[in-house]
Amino acid sequence: MRFVGPEIIVILTLIIPMLTIAAIVDLLRRPASSWPQSGQSQAVWALVIIFIGLVGPILYFTIAKPKLDAATYR
């Protein structure tokens, strides 16, 4: 009995790099002043995104991005 079919593996193989690239691009395009204002560390989030696989970008988009948006658009 197979729980994970080849389609799921292909989809994850495409989604994980796309999310990682999108998160890194967003991280790098943020103004430097928005990081301290939001209480976040750009270097720490870069490491989280790169080394935690699928969970890293999801954490970035759900935790850091809203705080950075609030700090940037005050």
C-alpha positions in Angstrom: 0.0 0.0 0.0 1.5 3.3 -1.1 0.7 6.4 0.9 2.6 8.9 -1.3 2.2 8.6 -5.0 4.7 10.0 -7.5 2.4 12.9 -8.2 2.7 14.2 -4.7 6.5 13.9 -4.8 6.6 15.9 -8.1 4.3 18.6 -6.7 6.3 18.9 -3.5 9.5 19.0 -5.5 8.2 22.0 -7.4 6.5 23.8 -4.5 9.3 23.7 -2.0 11.9 25.5 -4.2 9.2 28.0 -5.4 8.2 28.9 -1.8 11.8 29.2 -0.8 12.7 31.5 -3.7 9.6 33.6 -3.1 10.5 34.0 0.6 14.2 34.9 -0.1 13.2 37.4 -2.7 10.7 39.0 -0.3 13.2 39.0 2.5 15.9 40.7 0.3 13.5 43.3 -1.1 12.5 44.6 2.4 14.0 47.9 3.4 16.7 47.5 6.0 14.9 49.9 8.4 11.8 47.6 8.6 13.7 44.8 10.2 14.6 46.5 13.5 11.3 48.3 13.6 9.5 44.9 13.5 11.8 43.3 16.0 12.8 40.7 13.4 16.3 39.6 12.3 16.9 39.3 8.5 19.9 37.0 9.0 17.9 34.6 11.3 15.0 34.5 8.9 17.3 33.8 5.9 18.7 30.8 7.8 15.2 29.6 8.8 14.0 29.8 5.2 17.0 28.1 3.8 17.6 25.3 6.3 14.1 24.3 7.4 12.7 23.2 4.0 9.0 23.6 3.5 8.3 24.8 7.0 10.8 27.7 6.9 9.1 29.7 4.1 5.7 29.0 5.6 6.8 30.3 9.0 8.3 33.4 7.3 5.1 34.2 5.4 2.9 33.7 8.5 5.0 35.2 11.2 7.6 37.6 9.9 5.9 39.1 6.8 2.9 40.5 8.6 5.1 42.1 11.2 7.4 43.5 8.5 4.4 44.8 6.5 3.1 46.6 9.6 6.5 48.2 10.3 7.0 49.2 6.7 3.6 50.8 6.1 3.2 52.8 9.3 
